[in-house]
Amino acid sequence: FLCCNPTTKAKPNQTRKESMSSDAPASGGFGDRRGRGRGRGRGRGRGRGRGRGRGRGRDGDKGEWVPVTKLGRLVKDGKIKSLEEIYLCSLPIKEAPIVDKFVGSALKDEVMKIMPVQKQTRAGQRTRFKAFVVVGDSNGHIGLGVKCASEVANAIKGAIAAAKLSVIPIRRGHWGSRFGPPHTVPCKVTGKCGSVRMRLVPAPRGTGIVAAVAPKKLLEFAGVKDVYTSATGHTKTLGNFIKATFNALQATYGYLTPDMWAATELKELPYQQFTDYLRDNKPRKSYGKKRQ
């Protein structure tokens, strides 16, 4: 047996299997590059992991609003004229554009607080941001939204959407004589969240809002002009302080005062009233783009 290179000599006892194993690099027990061995470590394959998806929400806010609920379809087509019709039937609002349709131009938003929150994981601490946002039209409608996200901008955006979904009506009344438009809360109301207890007391016209900075902003957005407030508990926790004030304003429609004793004529729900319209104008399902 002759070799082209005179410096190398062939080993007579070397088999083909040994020569193939000698060509493979030393892997140290983790498997070679050809896929042999069990392998250790998680890897970054496609099988697991959440994945954010690059093109999913790029143009989500642009274009015309396409409702996905029956209530949204009725609102967009003009079958429901105001928010009060929705509140009277106790229908849940699950789309933010429904609120924009009625009070979008008068609706204002205010970021009350942004606080970092942390979660302990195996890799360390994961920090996210929690945003508290208040929306209102200063005319009897107010909403409070809380959202936690990895970025401040996403947290604020999500909190605004959550606040629009939680918009509630606020009942206002008079102190003393019923001269002029309503300017204060109709009666003494109380809201509680955590250890914070917030009490709203009617006040004479011209008193103003006697409250701290945070609840004063909520009362201004709700359209209350004169009110006394009394707060107890750990009001330094601003999140609970805001929620307690929001719960107190929500309780204004929880009391049946004598001026509301008149008989109320109940009407059909919009779903029953426009059932034929919803059936005949059912949106078509889209199963993706057609292949060319």
Secondary structure, 3 states (H helix, E strand, C coil): CCCCCCCCCCCCCCCHHHHHHHHCCCCCCCCCCCCCCCCCCCCCCCCCCCCCCCCCCCCCCCCCCCCCCHHHHHHHCCCCCCHHHHHHCCCCCCCHHHHHHHHCCCCEEEEEEEEEEEEEECCEEEEEEEEEEEEECCCCEEEEEEEEECCHHHHHHHHHHHHHHCCEECCCECCCCCCCCCCECCCCEEEEECCEEEEEEECCCCCCEECCHHHHHHHHHHCCCCEEEEEECCCCCHHHHHHHHHHHHHHHHCCCCHHHCCCCCCCCCHHHHCHHHHHHCCCCCCCCCCCC
